[in-house]
Amino acid sequence: MRSATAPRPRNARLGRGWYLAAVLSAVLALGMCLLGWRQADQADRIGADPVRVQGTITQLPAGSATYSSISYRADGRPLTATDLWVPEHAKAGDAICLEYAAADPGAVRVCGNRYPQPAGVGLARTSVPIALVLFALCAARIWRHHRTRTPVTRARTTVAFATEAFGNDMPALTHGKRSRRRKPGRRARR
């Protein structure tokens, strides 16, 4: 037989997953914005005063954890650029045309490309709107949850408990009975 108790009330607490998803999506959007901004900034610096130079491919990407590496000379100094786009048919040791900013030789891109790392800009263009929409959905859910919980009801119940306790001059928790807590050093009554 089933017991005749009332069904348990629905838990009014919002899960931590909504807060976690909101924070992670905001961090993702911010990180991708910074990546896109950095790429656009380098492209603008290179475009303002480009210097063309021949570079040599020293390493090709061989998997997911390796990047391309290209060595070049700028103002007589040997420099190395990593994670630049290289053509599919390129081999280690091949010459490749590079453009770098005259004011900052570290800002370099392959000739003919707009951005130093085109994949990073494409990733930022797609992931930032997705992360912002996810953040907006999580924030709306959190806001809706907090809006439905009215703090006025909680204050009224607290006041009701307080008036009940002080109305009888007895603590509300013990309902007029003495505490059963033993004092240190005394034995329990039998």
Secondary structure, 3 states (H helix, E strand, C coil): CCCCCCCCCCCCCCCHHHHHHHHHHHHHHHHHHHHHHHHHHHHHHHHHCEEEEEEEEEECCCCCCCCCEEEEEECCEEEEEECCCCCCCCCCCCEEEEEEECCCCCCEEECCCCCCCHHHHHHHHHHHHHHHHHHHHHHHHHHHHHHHCCHHHHHHHHHHHHHHHHHCCCCCCCCCCCCCCCCCCCCCCC
